[in-house]
Amino acid sequence: MPGVSARGLSLEQRRQLAVNLTRVLARYRSIVDAYIIEFFTDNLWGTLPCSWQEALDGLNPPQLAMQLLGMPGEGEVVRYRSVWPLSLLALKSTACALAFTRTPGFQTPSEFLENPSQSSRLTAPFRKHVRAKKQHEIRRLGEGHLSRFMSLGLGLLVKSIEGDQRLVQRAQRLDQELLQALEKEEKRHPQVVRASPRYSPHHVVRWVEPTALCEELLLPLDTSPQSRARLLLTGLHACGDLSVTLLRHFSCPQVVALASVGCCYMKLSDPGGYPLSQWVAGLPGHELPYRLREGACHALEEYAERLQKSGPGLRTHCYRAALETVIRGAQPELRRPGVQGIPRVHELKIEEYVRQGLRRVGLDPQLPLNLAALQAHQAQENRVVAFFSLALLLAPLVETLILLDRLLYVQEQGFYAELLPIFSPALSPRNLVLVATKRPLGEAFSLLEMEDS
């Protein structure tokens, strides 16, 4: 979907964007703060204006993808079956206009044209144990696998910080496996001259606190007297507070640049993880509670594709919302319990799903069920999908505000920062990388957006 480019916005424009975002999110807080599993228990459909209900009621999933989320299929033109209320059209236009664009400077990544599961830009040893999504991200941003590629593939000195000892041990095993594979490859092709030295990543087991500096992170790997230690901090989908930690370390003199792709915004500490900038902290309505930050992690492009295909898997939200009504009827104090995945939901009758769900939350699966009520809920499946699509339309605004706050925080420190969409959003929903430097880089930022840079 279209949006505003973060590149080239002046400080004043970024501040005004933050003002607009907080106002819009405050106005539509009831939508983005709602839990879709409470669609029936909290009558979420009834919270929408009547004119919105009339416009959205009866739309099938492909129509929602085209008319609401603005993602028509190839060669298709959006056609409205009725005149929409101006307030709904304004919401759609505003959501598109205020969100940072997630469209990179390329469409389908050329590296996957021959084989959708294997990047043609990475050699076989670097693809092993790595899904297509991560191959694309590693090649573009170029963790365990990221540090492995940067060290063994690019010849850089890399320190990898990880809090889980088991993951570090696994990473070290994979390092050795890759090193052996590369050595075998060189023996088979001795005429190929290696362009750069080869270093194994230096793995450190350490928990990094979001509000305190980690000295281990800043220590150089090259301690020779002639070494001028300059550090690049990199996080590929740095979860929750890890993104914040990288930003706080950026002000240290040893660090010259930062490239960070955040994720799992719901895991940010509150306070501490958001807001970071003084500007956003001073805006009324800047607060982003857990539910809003969780919603910002949804994959809008992936869900729009599901809508266009109109598969039976879309009924999962409706089934789960119906289950919530039964749970509350049996045990009112039990609200929104986690339900372990129920396989092949789309093949189950709604009453079969409910009985399996009751068992998973520790309730009697043989409770008497009101089949007529369950079937009435199922008949509203398209309304559930429509409400979820509305929330998804607004979710990018939450992510935009979080990332904009980080941009402003870097600028308030006197440094330079840009936010660039460098991954394909179809492969990697969190595709905006925050690049920060301590001196202007000019056109170097724009080169990062091109696929072949």
N, C-alpha and C positions, 0 to 999 in steps of 0.2 A: 504494500500500500504506500501511497506517497507520504511525504512528510517534509520536515524542515531539516536542512543540512546543518550540522553543528559547526562545520568548517567555515571559517570566514566571519562568523558572528562576532560583533564587537562585544566588549564587556557589558556595555549598557543594554545591548540586545539580549544577551544571555540573562541578565538580571530581569529584564521585562518578561522574558519567556518564563522564568521561574514564577513571577507574579501571576501570569496568566494560568499557568498549570495549577497552582494552588487554588485559584478561584474556581476553575472548572472542576477539579476533583472534589472540592468542598460542595459544589452545587449538586454533583451526582454521586455523592458518597454512599447513598442508600443502595446504589447498584453495585459499585465496586466493592463495597464492604459486606455484601450478602454472600452467604454460603449456598451454593446451588442445591445441596442436599436438603436444605430447608425450604425448598420451593413450595411444597404443600403445607408443611407445618406452620410456616410464617406467611403464607399467601403472597409470595413474591410477585406473582402476576398482577395481583390487585394493587400493588404499590406503584405500578406504572400508570401514567395518565391514560384516560380512556381512549384518547385519540391515538396514542401509541399502540395500545392493545388492538384497536381496529386495523391499524396499518400492518402490524406484525402477525396478527392471528391468521393462521391458515397458510402462511408462507412455508414452502417446503425448504429443505436444507440448501439445495443449489441456489434458490432465490435469496436466501439469507446471505450466502457467500457473496453473491453479486450485488445485491441491493443494499445490504447493511455493512458488510465488511469491505465492499468495494473491490472485490477480486473476481471479475468476470472471467469466464473461460476464454481460451484463445479465439479471437475473431467474434466474440459475442458482445452485444451491446446491452447495457442495463436498461430494462424496461420495467417500469413500475405498474402494477395492476390497478393502483388507485393513487390518488393524490395524498402524499404524506403530509402530516402536520409540519409546519415550519420549525417547531421546536425540535422534532426528531431529525429533520434535515440539518438543522444547525448543529446538533450534537455530532452527527456523522462528519460534517465538514470541519468542525472544531477539532475533533479527535485526529483527523488526518493532518490538519494544518499544524498542530502543536507537537506532535510526536516526532522525535528524531527519525529521519529516514533510515530504514534498515536495508535499503537496496544498494549493493556494492556496484562497482564500476564494471561488472560483467554479469551475464545471466547464468546459464548452466556452466559450471566450472569445466573447462576444456580437459582437465586431467581425468575426468570420469566419462568422457564421451565413448571410449572404447569399452570400458568395463566399469559399471556403476559401483562396484565394490572395491576397486583397486586403483589407487592414484597412479597415473603414468609419470608423475613428477618425483615419486619416491622409488628407490630401488627396492628389490624384494626383501632384503634384510630389514629395512626400516618399516616395512608394512606388516611384518609378523607381529601377531598379538594386538594389532591396532585396527579398530573398526574404521569404515570409510569416513565417518564423520570426523574422527580424530585425525586420520590421515590428512584430510583437507585442512583442518585447523593447524596442525603441525607445519605443514608445508607453507601455509599462508603466514603464520606468525613466526615461525622458524628462527603432575604432572608426570610423572615418570617419563613418558615417551617424549615430551618436549625437551627435557633436559638431555635425554639420550641422543636425540637428533642434533641438538645444538653442539654437544661435545664431540660425539663420535662422527657426526656427519659434517659439521661446519668447523670443527677444530677449535672451538672456544673453551675457555676455562669456565666450568659451570659448577655452581654449588646448588644442590637441591635440598630444600628444607621440608621435612615431613614429620608429623607428630606420631605416626603409627609405626612402631618398630617392625611389624610384620610386612607392611607395605615397603619399607626400606629394604628389608631382606629380599623381598620379591624383585624389587627394582635392581638390586645388585646382581641377582641371578640372571635377569634379562640383559643387563649390561654385558656380562660375560658371554652369554649366548650370542648376542649381537657381535661382540668383538671377534669371537671365533668364526662366525659366519663371514665377517668382512675379511678376515685373514685368509679364509678358504677362497673367497672371491678373488683376492689379489694373487693367489698362487695360480688360479686358473687363467688370470689375465695379467701376467707380469708386465706386459707392455704399457699398461695404464699407470701413469705416474700420479701418486696422490698429491693433491694440490695444497693440502694443509696438514699440520701435525694432528695426531689423534690422542685425545685425552678421554679417560673415563669420567663420568660425572662424580663429583664428590658429594656423597649423601650424608646428611646430618639429621639425626633424630632430635627434634626440638619442637615444643609447642611455642607458638609466637602469639604474644598477647596483643590485642588491638590498640591498647593505650600506652604500651611501653616499648622502648627500642630494644631490639635484639642484637647484642654485640656480635654474636656468632654470624648473623646475616651479613654484617658489614666487614668482617675480616677478609682480607684478600687471600686468594689461593696462591698467588705468586708473591713470595716474600723476599725475592732477591733484591739487593740494594738498588739496582737500576730500574726496578719496576715502579711504574706510576699507576697505582691501583685505581682503575675507573670501573664503576659497577653499573650494569644495566639490570634493573629489577624487572622480572617478567613473571606474570601469572596467567596461565591459560585456564580460564574458568576458575579463578580464585574464589573459593566458596565463602560466602558470608563476610565475616570480619577480616579474612585474609586480604581482600582487596583494600580494605581500609588500612590495614597494617602496612601494605606496600606504599600507600600514599603518605603515611606518616614518616616512613623511612626515607622518602624521596628528598626531604630537606637536608639530609646528612651530606656533608661535603664530598664523601667518597662516591656518591651516586650521581651519575650524569644524565641518565635517562630512565624512563619507565614505560613499559607496555603491559597493560593489564586488561583482561576480559573478565568481568565479574559474573557471578551467578548466585543462586540461592539467596536472594535478597531477604527472604523471611528469616534467615539466620543472623542477620545483623543485630548487634547488641543495641539495646534501647535503654538509656542513651549511650552514645559512644560511636555507634556505627553510622547513624544518620540522625540529624544533618551534620555535615562536617563544616560547611561554609558559614561564615557569620551572616551572609546575606539571606540565605534560605532560612536559617534559624530565627531570623527576625521577622519573617513573613507570617501573618495570621493564617492559620489553616494549613501550615506546612506538615503537620503530623501525618505519618504513614503507619498505621497500626499493622499488626501481623498479617491480617487478611489481605490488605491491599498489596503488601510486599510479596506475599505468596502468589497472588494473581498476576503480578508483573513477570513471573517466571514462566507463564504459559507460552506455548508456541502458536502464535496467531496464524502463521502461514500453514502450519501443519493441520490445524483445526479447519481452516478454510478449505484445504484440499479434501479433508474428510467430508465436509459439507457438500462439496461439489460432487463427490462420489456417492453421497447419500447412502452409505452403508448401514447395516443394522447395528453396528457398534455404537452409533450415536445414541442409542436408547439407554446406555449405561447410566447416565445422570438421572434420567427419569426413574429407572428402577431403584437407584440408590435413594432418591428423594421419597419414593413410595415406601421403601424399607424404613426410612426414618420415622414415618408416621406410625408404623407398627411398633417400632422400638419405644417411642414416646408413650404409646398407648399402654404398653406392657410395663414400662419402667420410666416414668416421667423424668426422673432425675438424670437418666442416662442420655446425654446430648452429644450428637456428632461423634460417636465412637468410631475408631478406625476399623474398617472392614477389610480383612485380607482378601487379596484378589480372588475372585470367583471365575474359574475358567469358562470360556465360551459363553459369556453372558447372553449374547445375541441369539443363542439357540434355546434358551430357557424360557418357559412361560414365567410370567411375573410372579406367580405364587411360588414356583420352584426356586426362583432367585431369592425371594423373601425368606423362605425356610432355610436356605443355605446361609443367608446373611445373619439370621437369628442365631444359628449355631456358632457362627464365627465371633459373635459378640457375647457369647455365654448365656444366651436366652434359650428357652425351650422351643425347638423348631416345630413342635406339634401344637403350638398355640392356635386356637381357632382364628381363622382369617376371614375378613369381610371381602369376599371375592369381588362383589359389585363395586366396592370402593376402590380396590386395586385396579380393576379394569377401567374405572373412571379416571384414575390417575394416568394409566397407560395411554388413554385417549388424548391426553394433553402433552404427549411427547414432544410435538413440535413447539409448543409454548415453552417447555423447559429448554429446548435447544435455542429458541429465540432469545430467552432471557440470558442464557450463558453467552450467546454471541454478543449481546449488548455489553456485558461485563468485559468480554474479551476485546471489544472495540476500544474500551477505555484503559485496558491494562497497559498498553505501551506508554500512556501518559505518566503512569507511576514510574515505570522504568526510566523514562526521559527525565523526570524530576530527580530521581536518585543519581543518575549519571551527570546531570547538569550541576547538581550540588557538588559533585567531585571535581568537575571542571572549574567551578568558581573557587573551590577550596585551593586548588593548585595556583590559580591566578592571584588569590589573596596572599599567597606566599611569595609573590613576585616572579613566578615562573611561567612557562608557556605550556599549553595543553590543547589537544584536539581530540575529537571523538570520531572515529572512522569505522564505517561498516566494511569489514574486509573479508568476512566469511559469507558464503551463500546462506541466507536465512532458512532455506528449505533443508539444508543439512545441519545447520547449527543455529538454533533460535537465538541464543545469546551471541550475537555476532558483532557487537560494537566494542572496539578496542580503544581504550583511553591511552593516548601516547603523550607523555610529558617530557619536556626537556628544560634545561636551564639556560639555553640561549636559542634565539629564533632559528628555525630550520627552513623557513620559506617553503619552497616547492617540494622539499623532501617529504612533507606530509602527504601531498597529493599523490606522490609516487606509490605510497603504501596502498592506495585504493585500487591501483591497477593490478590486474591478475598476473601480468608477466613482469612486474617490477622486480 
